[in-house]
Amino acid sequence: MKVGITTTAPIEVLFAGGHTVIDLNNLFVTSPSPASYVNNAHSCGFPRSLCSWVKGQYSVVTGGGFDAVVAVTAGDCSNTNAMAELLADSGVKIYRFAYPAENNPEYALTELSKQIEQFAAFFSAPMKKVRQQFNRLRAIRKKLYKLDELTVNGYVSGAENHTWLVSSSDFNSDPEKYSSELDTFILEAERRAPVTPKIRLGYVGVPPVITGLYQYVHKCGAEILFNEVQRQFSIPSADKDICRAYLDYTYPYGISGRIEDICLQAKVRKLHGFIHYVQSFCHRQIHDILLKKHLPAPVLTIEGDTPGNLDERSKIRIESFIEMLAEKNNIDKCSC
């Protein structure tokens, strides 16, 4: 079956069942005209005051070709339940996957194990094969950890890091091809002369629906050396057990775990500041308050709504933010 996922889920289950996995978000945002998907959802009655990612997912699925959709109904978007009901009403087979409310091992491990077992049963995937797939994908994920190290050391740009990590949610539907292409890229990157940016930034929050942000940051003499959620999509846990690894995955759980991870990475990567991307009409915008309170360096919040290029106002704010960080850290003035 061709199965769409609304966000990162234990895709080992789907591969173990012999299914093709497609992250609906990646298909939406990399399409030649992502805005057309949003407009299609509007014509179907979706309100304009709703996240564009949800509209894009809906239009991608109703465009045809999917046998089923895995809707992550707890641990991601609060609108996924309603979208899943709408898709089910139109005849799409829906499987609802729910992460535990928090990743406290005292009870969450049992709950997540149960969720994965039910997930596997629905898609006719024996748990033995699921664990085999986890080990197979873990080998690829280790290569992504190497890519992340190369980013920190100046061999890989923030934009390249984003592209590889965000696509690890489904490995572009073909893990073998993805792994081979990643090997080639890493070898090429290791031959580069390392670049030392004046300003070292972290990107926190969901991946952007807008384009050009990474390129403009680079143009201003800075570089994004940490992509928080994209890195989490690669399941960066060292645990060899699938359930524990997905408990270590910070995105579906409370903000405190994310803050702890971000602060650790800020120290390791010696970050000067953060860009927090927030999606219009997303409940996660509220987290901006806590991130600004608890992160160890200044935070610039950039909001995106519909697919399109980085707007001029955001460019001015990014430039001013980088200049402020340069002055604060006694670094020669950056220029865009």
C-alpha positions in Angstrom: 0.0 0.0 0.0 0.9 3.6 -0.5 0.7 5.2 2.9 0.9 8.8 3.8 2.0 10.0 7.3 1.0 13.4 8.7 4.3 13.7 10.7 7.1 11.5 11.9 5.8 8.2 13.3 7.4 4.7 13.7 7.8 4.1 10.0 9.6 0.9 10.7 6.1 -0.6 11.0 5.1 0.4 7.5 8.4 -0.8 6.0 8.0 -4.1 7.8 4.6 -4.5 6.3 6.0 -3.9 2.8 4.3 -0.6 2.3 5.5 2.6 0.6 5.8 5.5 3.1 5.3 9.2 2.1 5.5 12.1 4.4 2.6 14.3 3.3 4.3 17.5 4.4 7.4 16.8 2.3 5.3 16.0 -0.8 3.3 19.2 -0.2 6.1 21.7 0.4 8.5 20.4 -2.3 5.8 20.4 -5.0 6.2 22.8 -8.0 3.3 24.8 -6.6 2.5 24.3 -2.9 0.3 27.3 -2.8 -2.1 25.5 -5.2 -2.7 22.9 -2.5 -3.6 25.5 0.0 -6.0 27.2 -2.5 -7.6 23.8 -3.2 -8.3 23.4 0.5 -9.9 26.8 0.6 -12.1 25.8 -2.3 -13.1 22.7 -0.3 -14.3 24.9 2.6 -11.2 25.1 4.8 -11.0 28.4 6.7 -8.2 30.7 6.0 -7.5 30.9 9.7 -6.0 27.4 9.7 -2.5 26.2 9.4 -1.3 25.8 5.8 0.4 22.5 6.6 -3.0 20.9 7.3 -4.5 22.3 4.1 -1.5 21.1 2.2 -1.8 17.6 3.6 -5.5 17.4 2.9 -5.0 18.4 -0.7 -2.1 16.0 -1.3 -4.2 13.1 -0.1 -7.4 14.0 -1.9 -5.3 14.5 -5.1 -5.3 10.7 -5.2 -3.0 7.7 -5.1 -3.0 7.0 -1.4 -4.3 3.7 0.0 -4.2 4.8 3.6 -3.1 7.7 5.9 -1.4 7.5 9.3 -2.8 10.4 11.2 -0.7 11.3 14.3 -3.6 12.5 16.5 -1.7 13.0 19.7 1.8 14.6 19.8 1.5 16.9 16.8 -1.1 19.2 15.3 -4.4 19.7 17.2 -6.2 19.9 13.9 -5.2 16.4 12.6 -8.2 14.7 14.2 -10.7 16.9 12.3 -8.7 16.5 9.1 -8.7 12.7 9.5 -12.4 12.7 10.0 -12.9 14.6 6.8 -10.6 12.3 4.9 -12.4 9.2 6.3 -15.7 10.6 5.3 -14.4 10.8 1.7 -13.4 7.1 1.8 -9.7 7.3 2.8 -8.5 4.5 5.1 -7.2 6.2 8.3 -5.1 4.8 11.1 -4.8 7.0 14.2 -1.5 6.9 16.0 -1.1 8.6 19.4 2.1 9.3 21.2 1.8 9.2 25.0 0.9 12.5 26.7 4.5 12.7 28.1 7.6 10.6 27.8 7.9 9.7 31.5 9.4 6.2 31.3 7.4 5.1 34.4 4.2 4.7 32.3 4.9 6.0 28.8 7.0 3.1 27.7 4.1 0.7 28.2 1.7 2.9 26.4 4.0 3.6 23.5 4.8 -0.2 23.2 1.0 -0.8 23.0 0.6 1.9 20.4 3.4 0.4 18.2 2.1 -3.1 18.5 -1.5 -2.0 17.5 0.0 0.0 14.6 1.9 -3.1 13.5 -1.1 -5.4 13.7 -3.2 -3.0 11.6 -0.6 -3.0 8.8 0.2 -6.7 9.0 3.7 -6.2 10.2 5.2 -8.8 12.6 7.0 -7.1 15.5 10.1 -9.2 14.7 10.3 -7.5 11.3 9.5 -4.1 12.9 12.6 -4.4 15.1 14.7 -5.6 12.1 13.6 -2.5 10.2 14.5 -0.3 13.2 18.0 -1.7 13.1 18.2 -1.2 9.3 17.0 2.4 9.6 19.3 3.0 12.6 22.3 2.4 10.4 21.1 5.2 8.1 20.4 7.5 11.0 23.9 7.1 12.2 25.0 8.6 8.9 22.8 11.6 9.6 24.5 12.0 13.0 27.7 12.2 11.0 26.1 14.8 8.7 25.1 16.8 11.7 28.7 16.8 13.0 29.9 18.0 9.7 27.4 20.9 9.9 28.8 21.9 13.3 32.3 21.8 11.9 31.5 24.0 8.9 31.5 21.4 6.1 27.7 21.3 5.6 25.4 24.4 5.4 22.3 24.9 7.5 20.1 24.6 4.4 21.7 21.3 3.4 21.4 20.0 7.0 17.7 21.0 7.0 17.0 19.2 3.7 18.6 15.9 4.7 17.2 15.8 8.2 13.6 16.8 7.3 13.5 14.1 4.7 14.5 11.5 7.2 10.8 11.3 8.3 10.2 9.0 5.4 13.7 8.6 3.8 12.2 9.9 0.6 10.2 6.6 0.5 13.3 4.7 -0.5 15.8 4.1 2.4 18.4 2.3 0.2 18.5 5.1 -2.4 18.5 7.7 0.4 21.4 6.0 2.2 23.4 5.7 -1.0 22.9 9.4 -1.9 23.7 10.4 1.7 27.0 8.4 1.4 27.9 10.3 -1.7 27.0 13.7 -0.2 29.0 13.1 3.0 32.1 12.1 1.0 31.7 15.3 -1.1 31.2 17.4 2.0 34.3 16.1 3.7 36.4 17.3 0.8 35.2 20.8 1.2 37.2 23.5 3.0 35.4 24.2 6.3 33.6 27.5 6.7 33.6 29.3 10.0 30.6 31.6 10.3 30.8 34.8 12.3 27.5 34.1 14.0 26.4 30.6 14.9 22.6 30.2 15.0 20.1 27.5 16.0 16.8 27.0 14.3 14.0 25.9 16.6 10.4 25.1 15.9 8.6 23.3 13.1 10.2 23.3 9.6 9.3 26.4 7.6 6.6 26.6 5.0 8.5 29.6 3.5 11.7 29.4 1.4 14.8 31.4 1.4 15.3 31.8 5.2 18.5 29.7 5.4 20.0 31.3 2.3 19.4 34.8 3.7 20.9 34.0 7.0 24.0 32.7 5.2 24.1 35.9 3.1 24.2 37.9 6.3 27.4 36.2 7.4 25.7 33.8 9.8 24.9 30.1 9.6 22.3 27.8 11.1 24.2 25.0 12.8 21.3 23.4 14.6 17.9 22.4 13.2 16.0 21.3 16.3 12.9 19.6 15.0 14.4 18.4 11.8 17.2 16.7 13.8 14.5 15.1 16.0 12.9 13.6 12.8 16.1 11.6 12.4 15.4 9.9 15.8 18.8 10.9 17.3 18.5 8.5 20.2 21.4 6.1 21.0 19.0 3.6 22.4 18.8 0.2 20.5 15.1 -0.4 21.5 12.5 1.1 19.1 10.1 2.1 21.9 12.8 3.8 24.0 14.2 5.6 20.9 10.8 7.0 20.1 10.4 8.1 23.8 13.7 10.0 23.4 12.2 11.8 20.3 11.3 15.1 21.9 8.8 16.7 19.4 5.6 14.9 20.4 5.9 15.5 24.1 6.1 18.5 26.4 8.1 21.6 25.8 10.4 21.0 28.8 12.1 18.1 27.0 12.6 20.2 23.9 14.1 23.0 26.0 16.5 20.6 27.7 17.7 19.3 24.3 18.0 22.7 22.8 20.1 24.0 25.7 22.4 21.0 25.5 22.9 21.5 21.8 23.4 25.3 22.2 26.3 24.6 24.6 27.9 21.9 22.3 27.5 24.0 19.2 28.4 27.3 20.9 25.4 29.1 19.5 25.1 32.9 19.7 21.3 33.0 19.2 18.2 31.3 17.9 15.6 31.8 15.2 12.2 30.4 16.3 10.0 29.7 13.4 6.3 29.7 14.2 3.5 28.7 11.9 0.4 30.9 11.7 -2.6 29.5 13.5 -0.6 26.8 15.2 -1.0 26.1 19.0 2.8 25.7 19.3 3.1 29.5 18.9 2.5 29.7 22.6 5.7 27.9 23.2 7.5 31.0 22.1 7.0 32.5 25.5 8.8 29.6 27.3 11.5 29.4 24.7 12.4 33.1 25.1 12.3 32.6 28.9 14.5 29.5 29.1 16.9 29.4 26.2 20.4 30.5 26.9 20.7 33.0 24.1 18.6 35.7 22.3 15.6 34.4 20.3 14.2 36.0 17.1 10.7 34.8 16.3 9.7 34.6 12.6 6.2 33.7 11.6 5.2 32.1 8.4 1.7 31.6 6.9 1.4 30.4 3.3 4.1 28.9 1.0 6.3 31.6 -0.6 9.6 33.4 -0.4 10.9 35.0 2.8 9.3 38.5 3.0 11.2 41.8 3.1 10.1 42.6 6.7 11.5 39.3 7.9 14.7 39.9 6.1 15.1 43.2 7.8 14.5 41.6 11.2 16.9 38.8 10.6 19.6 41.3 9.5 19.1 43.4 12.6 19.1 40.4 14.8 22.4 39.2 13.4 23.9 42.6 13.8 22.8 42.7 17.4 24.4 39.4 18.1 27.6 40.5 16.5 27.7 43.6 18.6 26.8 41.7 21.8 29.6 39.2 21.2 32.2 41.7 20.0 32.3 40.2 16.5 33.0 42.3 13.3 29.7 43.6 11.9 28.0 41.2 9.5 26.5 42.5 6.3 23.7 41.2 4.1 
